[in-house]
Amino acid sequence: MKRRLAKALARLYPRNWRERYGAEFEALLEEGTGSLGAALDVMLSALGERVSPTTGEEMTAATSRMETWTQRAPWAVFGIAPVGLLAAAYFAALAILWSGWQMFLPNEQAPFVPVQGWAVAWFGVGRVLYFGAPVLAGIWLAVAASRSRIGFLWPTLGAAFIATIDSVVQVQTVRPSLNETGRVHLELAAWHPGYSAVVLGCTLATYWWLRARRGRSLAA
C-alpha cells in the first residue's frame, strides 16, 4: 500500500489510538496489498474504535459503558440512537436541497430539473447523504451490536425499523408561485420493499461480518 494512503487510513482512528499504535499501524499497512477490501476493513475498524474503543484504560471504560447501555436499554441503543442519526442525516440532505434550490434554481417551480456546473456537485452531495443515510445508520447499529454482548434480536429489530422508515418516506417540495421561497419536507409514501431489503441486508451483513471478525481477534 502507498505511504500516503496508509497515513490517510490511519488518521481515521481516534487520536489516543494513533498516539499509541499509529506508527506501527502505518508500517503494517504499507506492507499490505492495498486492496479495496483491506481499505474497507480499516475504515470499518476505525469507525468501530470511534464508537466503542477497545484498548487502553480509558477505552476499556468506554467499552464497558457501551455494554451497560446495550444491556439496560437496548431499545435506546438500537432504536432511538440510529433513528436519531437517520433523522439528522435526512435534515442535512433536505437543507442542502433547499439551499441549492434557492441559489441555483430560483426561477424553477421545483429543484428536480437538469443542472450544470457547481449545482451538480451541490445537489450530488445532498443525494449521496439522503440515500446513504439509512446505510450509515445501519453501519452505526452494526458496529454497536458487534461490540456488545447482546443477542441477535435487538440489532435485527433496529435494522428493520431503519429499513422501514427509509422505505416509506419521500422528498416533497412545495412552491405555489415563483414569488414564494418554497419548502422541502418528507412525507409518507407507499412502501418500497426493495429499499427495505437493501438497507436490512447491508446492516445485517455488516453486523455478522464484524461479529465474526471480532470473534477471530479474540480467539487469536
N, C-alpha and C positions, 0 to 999 in steps of 0.2 A: 504494500500500500504506500502511496506517496506521502511524504512527510507532512505536507500542507493539509491533506485530507485527515491524516491521523490527529493532527493538532486540533482541527475543527471538530472532529468527533469527540475528542477528549474534553473539549470545552463545554460539551453538553451536560457534563456531570456537575454536581454541586461543588462549590469552592473547597469545602472541607475535604471532600473526597479527592479532588485534584491535588491538593497540597500533600496528601499522604501517598497517593498512588499514581498521580499524573504522569511523571517522567517514565516510570516503568511501563505504564499502560500504553503511552505513545510509542515506546520502543517495541512493545509487543505487537501493536497494530502495524507498524512499519514492516515487521517481518511477515505479516499475513499476506493473503492473496489480494485483499482489497475488493472482494466480490460484493455485489449488491446485497446478498443475503447476510454477509458479515456486517456490512454497514447498518442494515436494518436491525440486526441483533444488538449492535452497540447502542443505537438510538432508543430502542425499547428498554434496554437495560438502564440507560441514563434517565429515561422517564421514570422508571421504577425507583431509582435512587432518590429522585426528587420527591416522589410521592411518599415513599417509605424507606429511608436509609437503612442499610443492613450491617454496617460495620462501624466500629468505634463506640465509645461510651455514650455520646450523645445520640448517635444513630440507633443504638440498641434501645434507648429510651423511646425514640420516635417509633420504632417498630412495635414496641410493647403498647404504646398508646393506640396505634392503628389496630392491633389485635383486640384491645379492650373495646374500642368503638364497634368493631365488627361483631363482637360477641354480645355486647349490651344493646346496641341499637343498629342492627343490620339494615333495618328499614331506612335509616338516615344515610348510611354509607352507600347502600346500593339502590336507593330510591331518590331521596331528596338531593344528595350531592351531585350525581350525574345529571339529573334533570335541571338542577341549577346551572351546571356548566353548559348544558344544551341551550337553555334559555339565554344565557349571556352571549353565546356564540350567535344565536339567531338575532339577538338585539343588535350586535355589531354588524352583522350582514345586512340587516334592514337599514341601519344607519348609513352604511356605505351606498346602498341602492338609492336611498332618498337623496343623499347629498350629491351623488353623481347625476341624478335626475335634475337637480337644481342647477348644477354647474355646467353640464354638457348638453342637456336636452331641455332647456327652459321653455321651448315652444312646442313640446310634444305632449300629447294627452296622457301618454304612459311611457315609462322608460324601456319598454321591451321592443326596441327598434334597433336596426343595424347601427353600429357606432364605428368611429375611426380614431386613430391617434391615441392620446393618453386615456381616452374613455375606455378603450378596450382593456387596458391594464387595470383601471379603476374598478370597472364592473366585474372583471375577471377575479379580482381578489374577493369581492363580495360573493360571487358564485361559489368559489372554492370553499370559502368559510361556511356558507349556508349548507352546501351539500356535504361538506366534510364534518360539520358539527356533530351529527349523531355518531359518526365513526370515532371522532375524538372523545366524545363522552363514553362511548363503548370501550375504548382503549383504557381510559382512566379507570373505568369499572373493572376491567380485566386485570389491570396491574394491582389494584387494591385487593381484589379477590385472591389473586395468586400469591400474594404476600401475607395472607391472613389464614388462620386456622379455622376455616369455615367450610361448610358443605357446598354442594353444587346448587342447591335450591335457590338461595338468595341471589347469587350472580345471574342465574337464569331468569329469575323474575325481573331483576333490574334491567337486564338486556332486553327482555320482551317489552318492558314499559317504554324504554327509549325507542325501540323499533316501532312500537305502535304510535307514539307521538309523531315520529318522523313521517309515518305513512298516512296520517290523517290531517296534516296541516299543509297549507299552500299560501304563497305570497299573493296579496291583492293590493292594487293601487287604486286610489280614488282621486279624481281631479275633475270636478264638474265643469270648470271653464279654465282657459289659459290665464285668466286674471287671478286665479287662486293658486296657492302653493302646492297643494296636493298632499296626500297621505299614503303611507305604506304600512301595511299591517299583515298579520297572519290570521287566517280563518280556517275553520274546519272544512274538510273536503271528503270525498268518497275515499274509502280505504284502498290503499295500493299494496296488495300482499307482496309484490315483488320487492318494494322498498323494505318492508319488514324483514323479509328473508335475507336480504343482503346485510342489513345492519346487525341482525341477530347472529347470522353466520360469522361475520367478521369478529364480533365481540367474543363469541364462544370459542372460535378457533384461536384467537389471541390468548384467551384465558387458559385453554388447555395447553397451548404451546409454552406459555410462561410457567405454568404449573409443572409441566414435565421438565423444563429446563432447570427450575429451582430444585426439583427432586434429584436431578443428576448432580447438581452442585453440592447439595447436602450429603449425597452418598459418596462423593469423591473424597 
